[in-house]
Amino acid sequence: DVQLQASGGGLVQAGGSLTLSCVASVTSGYPFDDHVIGWFRQAPGKEREGVSCTSASDYTTQYPDSVKGRFTVSTDYSKDTVYLQMNSLEPEDTAVYYCAALQVRGPGFICGADQYEYWGQGTQVTVSS
């Protein structure tokens, strides 16, 4: 099993930046390196949206158009931590941000929320105009 702790949210003005962290604690099964970590967000009244899409083969990341060029996912394997660097934030980015984990079982991009097994508790990001 994997426990995830997301943090780093807060209030920021439009155009600003935030970095979210997702610390993974693997309690059983395969090590952290054998998991894909994804980021999602959910704004009030809206469906959960993926903001990263990670390859289970080489762990490269793709991004939806809504955040492409502004958001970047990175991983520190020494800390079992995945980061979501968010730049040029817009009010439309206001949401609760979640990280999620899936043990890798085969190739392909992992994009959908229903593909993930473990979820963190979420961290609120509010962007003021």
Steps between C-alpha positions, in 0.01 A plus 500: 500500500595862449409797714521841339531837667445804283601846618604842381167653408403851592378836380690665217435789265445443132832469323667354806649159565458213742668167540301211634664196657376145521690279742444129455529245778507148366382269775494176302555365154724650239731797572428860413698475175247249367211740532362769277391816681245726337347835586134593480287794602137558576333837506164554673217365288736348245627152427846392603751595229839349436784751472770245423515184296800275569654221299530172687791409271737792544316729745487789254209734552249659269268781592152608393470821305356676803835485682755424228799728518410614850503182714793262538523171686831389647609220732759473774554127538723552802200645684220297340347832410334633187466872440256702293654834407227742398590827332295782350206398711155610394176529700377201299769291671320536832419150622589229746804323365552129555782261434436136422711188460487186297736203510635455150383180337561569133579766239285791403404841625310519825259787473155425639398526861347154481842354421652599833490290815605734776408861569628775724272729697529805275633850549311819421637742242326835470603749235368854542449734207 
